[in-house]
């Protein structure tokens, strides 16, 4: 365990030194990042490792340096925040040293129940079914994402604002134009000249893409919710 803990700390050291080295020499930011590194390492090296939070690091640093970065500064400064993240990851990795390696879906399916009693066999077989169902749902979600959801599942396309502006202009042109709009439909009327443009191709293609994106997002959310249920 000691060697594994040492390896985790060594990896964190390598990453944190790289963060410090990436900052301007002689600058206040570099000095602060180095101080945060030292404090975080001290927290991890304790007999009972302590998680390096922004609050804990800031309070510890302020004991010897009244100008040590405050909590909000650590959160808002990329280099400081990244440094904290490196050592927090190391802390969690050390806590999980003695944890059993996670089982894959294939490993679960191959569990031998021949020596178990009837009740345990029923439990294991039900767990196999649950793992199989969750794996299928995750695979379905991956296929949807791989098929080309062009935006995050919780967001709309970055071009949506521009599309809405174009659509607004089109709606105004329709309201003021020669097409007829009643309670049932928008249609070509007697005042509509032959060959009158209904919608520009670019706008139509943008709307079609927008609808496709929206449907992909809905499918991704549905698959995600099903997997979590």
N, C-alpha and C positions, 0 to 999 in steps of 0.2 A: 504493500500500500504506500509505503514511504517513497519508493521509486516512482510510482505512478503520480503521487502528489507533486514530487519534484519535477516530473515531466510537464505537468499542467502549469506549474509556476514558471518553468523555463519558457514555455510557449507564450505565456502571458507577458513575460519579460521581453521577449523578442518583439512582440507586437507593440508593446508600450514604448520601447526604445525607438522603434521606427516612427511612432507618432511624435515623440520628442524631437528626433532628428529632422523631421519634416517641417519644424517651426524655425523661424529666423534666429540665428545665433545672437546671444546677448539681449534678446528681447524679453519683455515681461511675460509674454505668453508662454515662451519656452521654459522659463524658470518656474512658472506656476504649474505647467504640465509635468515637469520633473518632480515637483513637490507632491503633486497628486499621485504620481506613480509610486513614490516612496511610501506614502501613507497607505495606499491601496495594498501594496505588497505586504506592509506590516500587518494590516488587517487579516490578510489571507494566511500569513505565517504564524498566527497565534495558535496556541495549543488547541483552542476551540476557534476555528476560523470565523471571522465576522464579515458579514456582507458589506462591501464598501458602497454605502449610499451617499448621495450628494450631501445630505444632512450630516451624516457621521463624519465624512471626510472634511467638510467645511468647518465643523465644530472642532475637530482634532487639529486642523491646520491653524485655526485662529488662536489656539492656546500658545503658540510660539511666534505667530506672525499676524498681527492685527490687520494687515492688509491682504490676508489670504482670501481667495475668491469666495464669495458668498454662494449660497445654494443656487439662487437663480442664475448667477453668472456661470456656474458649472453646467447647468442645464442648457443655457443659451449659447455657450461657446463650443463649436464643433469639436475642437481638439480635446477639450476637457471632458466633454460628454462621451466622446469615443474612448478616451482613456478609462473612464469609469466603466464603460460597457465591457472592455477587455477583461477587467478584473472581476466584474460581476459574473461574467461567463466562467472565469476560472473558479470562482467560489462555488457556483452550481455544479461544475464538473467534479470538484473535490467532494462535494456532498454525495454525488452519485457514483463514487468510485466502487463502492461495495454493492451497488445495485446490479441485479441480474440483467444480462443483455436482453433487449426486447426481442420477442418472437415475431417472425414473419408470418404471413398468412399461410404459406406453404408448410412451415413448421407446425402451426396449429393443426392443420389438416392431417398431419402425419402422427399426431399423438396416439400412442398405443393404449387402447382401453381394455385389452384382453385380460389384464390382471386386476381390473377394478370391479367393485361390486356394482350391482344394478343401479343404485341411486347415483353413484358418481359417474357411471357411464352415461346416464341420461343428462346430467349436468354438462359433461364435456361435449356430448353430441350437440346439445343446444347451443353451447358456446361456439362450436364449429360453424353452425348454421348462421349465427349472428355475425361472426367474422367474415363468412363468405358473402353475406348480404351487404355488409358495409364495404367490403372490397369491391363488389360489383358497382355499388353506388359511386365510390371514389373513382373507379375507372371510367364510369359514365361522365362524371364531372370533368375528368382529365381530357376525355375525347371532345367535349364541348369547348373547353378552353383551347385545346390544340387545333380545333377546327377554325379558330381565328376570331375569338372575341377581341376586338381591337381596343377595348377600353376596360378599366377595372370593373369588376362585377358590381361595385357599389357606386359607380360614377357614370356620367354621360360623356359623350365625345367632347374633346376640347374645342371642336369646331361648331358645337351646338349653338353658341351665341350668334355666330355669323349666319348659320342656317336660319335661325329664328328671324334675324333681320331681313334676310332675303324673302322669307315666307310672309313677313309683315308687309313688305313692299308689294308682293304679289296679291295679297288679300286686298290691299287698298286699290290696286289697279283693277281688280275684279269688281269691287264695289262701285268704282267710278267708270267702269268700262261698259262695253256693249253687250255683255252676257246678262242673262236673266237669272235672278236668284229669288226663289219663293220659299214657302214653308217645306217644300218637298226636296228640291234639288237646285243645283247650279247647272244651267243648261244654255245651249246656243239658242238665241232668240231671233226674231225677225229683223232686229237691228244689227245682228252680228254679221259683219262682212265675210264672204267666203275666204277661207284660208287664214282666218284670224288666229293668231297664236294664243293657245290656252295657257301654256307654261313653257318656259325655256328648258331645254334639255338638261343644262347644268343643275338647275334647281330640282328638276324631277329626279335626277340621279342622286343628288344629295339627300332628298327625302327618302328615296328607296334605301340608301345606305343607312340612314338614321333608323328606319323601321327594322332593318335587318339587325343592326346593333342592339336595338331595344329587345328584340325577340331573343337574341343570344344571351343578353343579360338576364332575362326572365328565366331562360332554361338553366343558366348557371346557378342562379339563386335557388331555383326549385330543386336542382340536384343537390346543392349544398345543404338546404333545409332538410331534404329527405335523409341525407347522410347523417345529419345531426339529430334527427328525430328518433 
